[in-house]
Amino acid sequence: MNVDTRTFLRRARRTLDRRGRIAMGILAAALLVSFVAGLSIGDTVVSPIRVIQALFETDGGVRMVVVDWRLPRALAAVFFGAALALSGTVFQTITRNPLGSPDVIGLTTGAYTGALIVMTSGSGSGLAVAIGAILGGFATAALVALLIAGRGALGYRIVIVGIGVSAVLAAINAWMLLRARREVAISAAIWDAGTLNGVGWNQALLPILVVCVLIVVLVCVRRGLWLIELGDDIGTSLGGRMGPTKAGLVAIAVGLTGVVTAVIGPVAFIALAAPHLARLIVKNGPAHLVATGLMGATLLSLADIIAQNAVPKHALPVGVVTLVLGGAYLIYLVVRTARRPV
């Protein structure tokens, strides 16, 4: 093992330095502020102190607003944002491409295709739609993997193939919407925008638990991400089984994306940008999962607050907000990547 490899692994395992601890503290504080703001701001404004009190009350109008209406949505924004961010960092690490996120390579579009198939077939229950979305995401990942199998230059090829697959699936989705009944088409179009509107305890609780389990599994196998960053040759020499490791990490990442998409629809930008922003803030070790999760949770929470309050008396889908921000960020990444020497 050479000096660079030992240094890399030591940085990956060591505790955060002072700068890293400060950055993590700022991220955690930002998430806490955005979470409390999500419980406080709305048609009925509730002070932060009153919000805390309502969490421990057993009845009353304020408790209904905070606990029954806003809390499941705020928790969904936190956990789903973290899930999307962690999924993005897995794909970007495996593909070694800053554009290698589930949004770009077609997984969210594939999840939408799976959900549409269920919706338009008449089996429109929430569980059936969720299963369809998750299976659609896995099927899309398998298709992309099949199309790029056995060829070099994985990073850029997976992005190009993913964009192509996404375009084909988008056309299929449009065709299914045109043939669907009006009420189904309207419901599917709203879901396609990516929205936390109407998310209550019944919709949020089980997906949040599933996301938590997948995140714990990802944390337990995080060494695989470190080995992938080193490259297949070095990773294999250090005892890593790179093929199964990548397959397992992809399965976890697709699961995270599929669960979130099944509940709130495709949400752009978070999986793409959160890993980059986290690395800019916390530069201690590769694929810093805690910082990435905190960043994704904060971004989706803030985006949902904007979506709820940007237009008075009309809550926008959170995907509209993230898409605007994500479009600008994607242009920046493409321009920056194009300027790099080959």
Residue pairs with C-beta under 8 A, 6 or more apart in sequence:
1 237
1 238
5 230
5 234
5 238
8 226
8 229
8 230
8 286
9 226
11 284
11 285
11 286
12 226
12 285
12 286
12 287
13 285
14 284
14 285
16 24
16 282
16 284
17 284
19 283
19 284
20 282
20 283
20 284
23 281
23 282
23 291
24 282
24 290
24 291
24 294
26 281
27 278
27 281
27 282
27 291
27 294
27 295
27 298
28 294
30 294
30 298
31 78
31 294
31 297
31 298
31 301
34 298
34 301
34 302
34 305
35 74
35 78
35 301
36 48
36 51
37 301
37 305
38 70
38 73
38 74
38 77
38 301
38 304
38 305
39 46
39 51
39 66
39 70
39 71
39 74
40 46
40 47
40 48
40 51
41 305
41 308
41 309
42 65
42 70
42 308
42 309
43 313
44 65
46 54
46 62
46 65
46 66
50 62
51 66
53 62
54 60
54 62
54 63
54 65
54 66
54 67
55 66
55 67
55 71
57 63
68 200
68 201
69 200
72 199
72 200
72 201
72 203
72 204
72 205
73 196
73 199
73 200
73 204
73 304
74 301
74 304
75 204
75 208
76 196
76 199
76 203
76 204
76 207
76 208
76 263
76 264
77 196
77 297
77 300
77 301
77 304
77 318
78 297
78 300
78 301
79 208
79 211
79 212
79 297
80 207
80 211
80 260
80 263
80 264
80 267
80 300
81 270
81 274
81 296
81 297
81 298
81 299
81 300
81 301
82 211
82 215
82 292
82 293
82 294
82 296
82 297
83 211
83 214
83 215
83 256
83 257
83 259
83 260
83 296
84 102
84 256
84 257
84 260
84 267
84 270
84 271
84 274
84 296
84 300
85 270
85 271
85 274
85 275
85 278
85 292
85 293
85 295
85 296
85 297
85 299
86 215
86 218
86 253
86 256
86 289
86 292
86 293
86 296
87 101
87 102
87 253
87 254
87 256
87 257
87 271
88 101
88 102
88 270
88 271
88 272
88 273
88 274
88 275
88 292
88 296
89 225
89 274
89 275
89 278
89 287
89 289
89 292
90 218
90 225
90 249
90 250
90 252
90 253
91 100
91 101
91 102
91 105
91 250
91 253
91 271
92 98
92 100
92 101
92 275
93 225
93 228
93 229
93 286
93 287
94 100
94 154
94 228
94 246
94 249
94 250
95 105
95 154
95 155
95 158
95 159
96 154
96 155
97 155
97 156
97 158
97 159
98 276
98 333
98 336
98 337
99 159
99 272
99 330
99 333
99 334
99 337
100 155
100 158
100 159
101 271
101 272
101 275
102 108
102 137
102 253
102 254
102 257
102 271
103 266
103 268
103 269
103 271
103 272
103 326
104 159
104 162
104 163
104 166
104 272
104 330
105 144
105 158
105 159
105 161
105 162
105 163
105 165
105 166
106 140
106 144
106 162
106 163
106 165
106 166
106 169
107 137
107 140
107 141
107 162
107 254
107 257
107 258
108 137
108 257
108 261
108 266
108 267
108 268
109 140
109 165
109 166
109 169
109 170
109 173
109 266
110 136
110 137
110 139
110 140
110 141
110 143
110 165
110 166
110 169
111 133
111 134
111 136
111 137
111 140
111 257
111 258
111 261
111 262
111 266
112 133
112 136
112 169
112 173
112 191
112 192
112 261
112 265
112 266
113 136
113 140
113 169
113 172
113 173
113 176
114 132
114 133
114 134
114 135
114 136
114 137
114 139
115 129
115 130
115 132
115 133
115 136
115 188
115 191
115 261
115 262
116 132
116 173
116 176
116 177
116 180
116 188
117 132
117 136
117 176
118 124
118 128
118 129
118 131
118 132
119 129
119 132
119 180
119 184
119 187
119 188
120 176
120 179
120 180
120 184
120 188
124 184
124 187
126 203
129 262
130 207
130 259
130 262
130 263
131 262
132 262
133 258
133 261
133 262
134 255
134 258
134 259
134 262
135 258
136 258
137 254
137 257
137 258
137 261
138 251
138 254
138 258
140 165
140 169
141 250
141 254
143 165
144 158
144 161
144 162
144 165
145 250
147 161
147 165
148 154
148 157
148 158
148 161
151 157
173 192
177 185
177 188
177 189
178 185
180 188
190 317
191 264
191 265
192 265
192 266
193 265
193 317
193 319
193 320
194 264
194 265
194 266
194 267
194 268
194 317
194 318
194 319
194 320
194 322
194 323
195 264
195 265
195 307
195 317
195 318
195 319
196 264
196 304
196 307
196 318
197 315
197 317
199 263
199 264
203 263
204 263
207 259
207 260
207 262
207 263
210 255
210 259
211 256
211 259
211 260
214 252
214 255
214 256
214 259
215 256
215 293
217 252
218 249
218 252
218 256
218 289
219 289
221 245
221 248
221 249
221 252
222 287
222 289
223 240
224 240
224 245
224 246
224 248
224 249
225 249
225 286
225 287
225 289
226 286
226 287
227 234
227 235
227 238
227 240
227 242
227 245
228 235
228 242
228 245
228 246
228 249
229 286
229 287
230 238
232 242
235 242
235 245
236 242
257 271
260 267
261 267
264 318
265 317
265 319
266 319
267 300
267 318
267 319
267 322
268 319
268 322
268 323
268 326
269 299
269 303
269 322
269 323
269 325
269 326
269 329
270 296
270 299
270 300
270 303
270 322
270 326
271 296
272 326
272 329
272 330
272 333
273 299
273 325
273 326
273 329
274 292
274 295
274 296
274 299
275 292
275 295
276 333
277 295
277 299
278 288
278 291
278 292
278 294
278 295
279 288
279 291
281 291
281 295
282 288
282 291
299 322
300 318
300 322
303 318
303 321
303 322
303 325
304 318
304 321
306 321
307 315
307 316
307 317
307 318
307 320
307 321
308 315
308 316
310 316
310 321
